[in-house]
Amino acid sequence: MYEQGGLEKVMKTMLPIARSDIHVHLTKEDIETLFGEGYKLTYLRELTIPGNFACAETVEVVGPKGSIKGAVVVAPARKYTQVEVSFTNAEVLGIDPPLRESGDIEGTPGCTLIGTGGRRLVLKKGVIAALRHIHMHTNDAQEFGVVNGQRVKIRVPGDRGLVFENVIVRVADNFALEMHIDMDEGRAAGVVDFQLVELIK
């Protein structure tokens, strides 16, 4: 189809997807509680959001029912401490986390984190199951024809392909294009990290 005066703009539809395992975001104070005074986190690998990286450091997450070792710490330090889990993780821990956007931790359950040398941090809140979402640079949002906070559908191809609904679009100048789901969702759809999926408005 054509617009008057030229070709109609073709909106982008394909984007990469990646699975996110249990991980934690920590404040500077909580980093020191778990790893020692003045401790500096160790870079392991870059993440989609520039300046954010997975660390070599891990913690054990302890709930009323059980614990999970090896939860990766994600840097840099934040203004709040948050533990992101799947519902399978939550069942192991004995915790009932709400579905929330990252940073929305008021009224959420807590847990205990164990760091180096058995150092413990008791959290009164901060455990969430993250809502599936897409990070987009502002240019990407224009190319896909979406806005920050919009909910879209994503079609995953393949033998176990399915359509994810209620996927939140997050737009910022420091984001790079990628959709994030947890390991439960990824297994259900047979997702391979960084494969391309289709955005449906």
Phi, psi and omega per residue, in radians:
M1 nan 2.718 -3.098
Y2 -2.196 2.541 2.956
E3 -1.616 2.738 3.067
Q4 -1.086 2.179 3.097
G5 1.636 0.052 3.089
G6 2.802 -3.060 -3.117
L7 -1.270 2.497 3.065
E8 -1.203 2.428 3.132
K9 -1.192 2.278 3.118
V10 -1.638 2.104 -3.124
M11 -1.350 2.511 3.049
K12 -1.227 2.627 3.129
T13 -2.296 -0.338 -3.029
M14 -1.813 2.443 3.135
L15 -2.633 2.779 3.141
P16 -1.418 2.690 3.134
I17 -2.227 2.616 3.092
A18 -2.555 2.607 3.123
R19 -1.613 2.540 -3.138
S20 -2.084 2.143 3.116
D21 -1.538 3.046 3.123
I22 -0.929 2.298 -3.128
H23 -2.725 2.929 -3.093
V24 -2.298 2.564 2.956
H25 -1.960 2.361 -3.028
L26 -2.212 2.580 2.962
T27 -1.324 2.882 3.110
K28 -1.040 -0.732 -3.130
E29 -1.107 -0.705 -3.116
D30 -1.290 -0.531 3.015
I31 -1.030 -0.781 -3.131
E32 -1.200 -0.612 3.093
T33 -1.086 -0.708 -3.048
L34 -1.496 -0.487 -3.008
F35 -2.185 -0.181 3.103
G36 2.110 2.681 -3.096
E37 -1.060 2.291 3.110
G38 1.278 0.227 -3.044
Y39 -1.160 2.417 3.089
K40 -1.946 2.197 -3.120
L41 -1.169 2.613 -3.060
T42 -1.718 2.124 3.135
Y43 -1.081 2.317 3.051
L44 -2.022 -0.940 3.097
R45 -2.775 2.631 -3.135
E46 -1.272 2.581 3.048
L47 -1.898 3.102 -3.042
T48 -1.067 -0.697 3.136
I49 -1.375 2.017 -3.112
P50 -0.919 2.364 -3.115
G51 1.597 -0.226 3.080
N52 -1.726 2.449 -3.131
F53 -2.596 2.645 3.013
A54 -1.352 2.469 -3.087
C55 -1.805 2.768 3.039
A56 -1.204 -0.429 -3.126
E57 -1.283 2.468 3.046
T58 -2.288 2.862 3.072
V59 -2.283 2.836 2.989
E60 -1.711 2.270 3.119
V61 -1.755 2.178 -3.058
V62 -2.058 2.262 3.068
G63 -2.093 -3.057 -3.110
P64 -1.106 -0.473 -3.029
K65 -1.794 -0.626 -3.061
G66 -2.912 -2.968 -3.114
S67 -2.450 2.798 3.092
I68 -2.281 2.115 3.098
K69 -1.566 2.764 3.003
G70 1.458 0.340 3.070
A71 -1.234 2.111 -3.047
V72 -1.243 2.436 3.016
V73 -1.526 2.302 3.115
V74 -1.885 2.236 -3.121
A75 -1.875 2.878 0.089
P76 -1.386 3.124 3.109
A77 -1.053 2.559 3.131
R78 -1.985 3.079 3.115
K79 -1.432 -0.144 -3.132
Y80 -2.502 2.712 3.053
T81 -1.768 2.305 -3.032
Q82 -2.465 2.443 3.078
V83 -2.038 2.112 -3.137
E84 -1.817 2.169 -3.067
V85 -2.278 2.804 2.925
S86 -1.565 2.987 3.118
F87 -1.246 -0.457 3.022
T88 -1.167 -0.770 3.037
N89 -0.994 -0.795 -3.080
A90 -1.067 -0.658 3.123
E91 -1.145 -0.704 3.096
V92 -1.087 -0.729 -3.100
L93 -1.326 -0.432 -3.045
G94 1.399 0.598 -3.105
I95 -2.124 2.535 3.115
D96 -1.959 1.495 -3.064
P97 -1.436 2.553 3.044
P98 -1.411 2.749 2.984
L99 -1.358 2.088 -3.081
R100 -2.472 2.756 2.918
E101 -1.331 2.664 3.136
S102 -1.005 2.337 -3.138
G103 1.665 -0.272 3.139
D104 -1.620 1.457 -2.994
I105 -1.954 -0.002 3.128
E106 -1.130 2.332 3.114
G107 1.351 0.216 3.138
T108 -1.651 2.767 3.111
P109 -1.265 2.836 3.098
G110 -1.871 -2.988 3.112
C111 -2.897 -3.079 3.024
T112 -2.019 2.372 3.057
L113 -1.911 2.430 3.115
I114 -2.091 2.177 -3.122
G115 -1.918 -2.536 -3.092
T116 -1.110 2.354 3.066
G117 1.114 0.421 3.115
G118 1.383 0.179 3.102
R119 -1.054 2.364 -3.044
R120 -2.052 2.538 3.042
L121 -2.313 2.063 3.128
V122 -1.672 2.089 -3.140
L123 -1.771 2.303 3.082
K124 -1.473 -0.336 3.113
K125 -2.706 2.957 3.021
G126 2.207 -0.084 3.141
V127 -1.615 2.128 3.131
I128 -2.348 2.766 2.853
A129 -1.782 2.055 -2.998
A130 -1.279 2.350 3.016
L131 -1.117 2.411 3.086
R132 -1.051 2.444 -3.005
H133 -2.694 2.891 3.091
I134 -2.159 2.221 2.980
H135 -1.515 2.286 3.104
M136 -2.386 2.384 2.911
H137 -1.208 2.744 -3.137
T138 -0.998 -0.621 3.104
N139 -1.158 -0.674 3.096
D140 -1.088 -0.767 -3.124
A141 -1.021 -0.706 3.093
Q142 -1.120 -0.725 -3.105
E143 -1.220 -0.518 3.101
F144 -1.563 -0.205 3.134
G145 1.250 0.673 -3.138
V146 -2.247 2.949 -3.133
V147 -2.264 2.831 -3.142
N148 -1.025 2.319 3.131
G149 1.556 -0.176 3.134
Q150 -1.197 2.546 3.060
R151 -1.841 2.299 -3.085
V152 -2.259 3.063 3.032
K153 -1.909 2.600 3.113
I154 -2.234 2.208 3.106
R155 -1.713 2.155 3.085
V156 -1.747 2.154 3.140
P157 -1.388 3.017 3.034
G158 1.998 3.097 -3.086
D159 -1.095 -0.514 3.098
R160 -1.945 0.415 -3.083
G161 -1.005 2.585 3.104
L162 -2.708 3.066 3.104
V163 -1.947 2.113 3.034
F164 -1.501 2.212 3.071
E165 -1.769 2.939 3.076
N166 0.961 0.793 3.071
V167 -1.594 2.096 -3.067
I168 -1.449 2.320 3.063
V169 -1.604 2.190 3.072
R170 -2.008 2.192 -3.052
V171 -2.104 2.298 3.073
A172 -2.793 2.733 -3.134
D173 -1.199 -0.305 -3.133
N174 -1.843 0.280 3.099
F175 -1.689 2.691 2.967
A176 -2.080 2.679 -2.963
L177 -1.224 2.071 3.052
E178 -3.011 2.428 3.027
M179 -1.650 2.489 3.138
H180 -2.113 2.292 3.028
I181 -2.303 2.898 3.100
D182 -1.550 3.089 -3.047
M183 -1.163 -0.612 3.103
D184 -1.060 -0.832 3.141
E185 -1.114 -0.709 -3.137
G186 -1.098 -0.750 3.132
R187 -1.144 -0.687 -3.120
A188 -1.063 -0.596 -3.080
A189 -1.778 0.029 -3.113
G190 1.109 0.625 -3.062
V191 -1.258 2.391 2.972
V192 -1.863 2.231 -3.082
D193 -0.927 2.338 3.060
F194 1.316 0.162 2.992
Q195 -1.212 2.869 -3.134
L196 -1.640 2.418 3.075
V197 -2.226 2.912 -3.001
E198 -1.889 2.231 3.059
L199 -1.465 2.272 3.105
I200 -2.110 2.105 3.126
K201 -1.528 nan nan
